Amino acid sequence: MKDLLGESLTDLDEEFESFKKGILKVKDYLFTFLSDPHIPYDNNASERGVRKIKIKQKISGCFRTDGGADDFAKLHSIAETAMKNGNSKFNAILAVVKQ
């Protein structure tokens, strides 16, 4: 990979050279998933995390108040974090409410 990124490809168009320079800037962490099996090669988990918020926005268009949007985001964050850690969403929200 180092050899490929180090090659001069100036005979190709400027857009490709710009793309190559961008990859070179982030190469140290762009391909981390190749050396660390714990790092996923895609961002599907992140996309699934925001899916409910986008569905809510698509169905109703928006929240009626900023406070309602904040509350929804907080509860969603707590529930999703609990689920990703193998815990009950309900128990996680209940624990926060009891504090």
C-alpha positions in Angstrom: 0.0 0.0 0.0 2.9 2.4 0.8 4.4 1.8 -2.6 1.1 2.5 -4.3 0.4 5.7 -2.4 4.0 6.9 -3.0 3.9 6.4 -6.7 3.7 9.5 -8.9 0.6 9.5 -10.9 0.8 13.0 -12.2 -0.1 11.8 -15.7 -3.7 11.3 -14.4 -5.9 14.3 -13.9 -5.7 16.8 -11.1 -8.8 15.5 -9.3 -7.1 12.2 -8.7 -4.0 13.8 -7.4 -6.2 15.9 -5.0 -7.9 12.6 -3.8 -4.5 10.9 -3.3 -3.2 13.8 -1.2 -6.3 13.6 0.9 -5.8 9.9 1.6 -2.1 10.5 2.4 -3.1 13.0 5.1 -5.3 10.4 6.9 -3.4 7.2 6.0 -2.3 6.5 9.6 -5.9 5.9 10.7 -7.8 5.3 7.5 -6.8 1.7 7.2 -6.5 0.9 10.9 -9.1 -1.9 10.5 -6.6 -3.9 8.5 -4.3 -4.3 11.4 -6.8 -4.2 14.3 -9.6 -6.8 14.1 -11.6 -5.0 16.8 -12.2 -2.0 14.5 -15.1 -2.5 12.0 -14.4 -1.8 8.4 -17.6 0.1 7.9 -19.7 2.6 9.9 -23.0 0.7 9.9 -23.3 0.9 13.7 -23.1 4.6 13.5 -25.7 4.7 10.8 -28.0 2.4 12.7 -27.6 4.7 15.7 -29.0 7.7 13.9 -31.7 5.8 12.0 -34.4 6.2 14.6 -33.8 10.0 14.7 -34.1 10.3 10.9 -37.3 8.2 10.9 -38.8 10.4 13.6 -37.8 13.5 11.5 -39.2 12.0 8.3 -42.5 11.0 9.8 -43.3 14.1 11.9 -41.0 16.6 10.2 -39.6 18.0 13.4 -40.0 18.2 17.2 -42.4 20.8 18.6 -39.9 22.2 21.1 -36.1 22.3 21.4 -36.6 20.7 24.9 -38.5 17.8 23.4 -35.7 17.2 20.8 -33.1 17.3 23.6 -35.0 14.9 25.7 -35.5 12.5 22.8 -31.8 12.7 21.9 -30.8 12.0 25.5 -33.1 9.0 25.9 -32.1 7.6 22.6 -28.4 8.0 23.5 -28.9 6.2 26.8 -30.9 3.4 25.2 -28.5 2.8 22.3 -25.5 2.8 24.5 -27.0 0.3 26.9 -28.0 -1.9 24.0 -24.4 -1.8 22.5 -23.0 -2.8 25.9 -25.5 -5.7 26.2 -27.6 -4.1 28.9 -31.4 -3.5 29.0 -32.5 -0.2 27.5 -35.3 0.0 30.1 -32.9 -0.7 33.1 -30.5 2.0 31.8 -33.2 4.6 31.5 -34.6 3.6 34.9 -31.1 3.9 36.5 -30.7 7.5 35.1 -34.2 8.5 36.3 -33.5 7.2 39.8 -30.4 9.3 40.1 
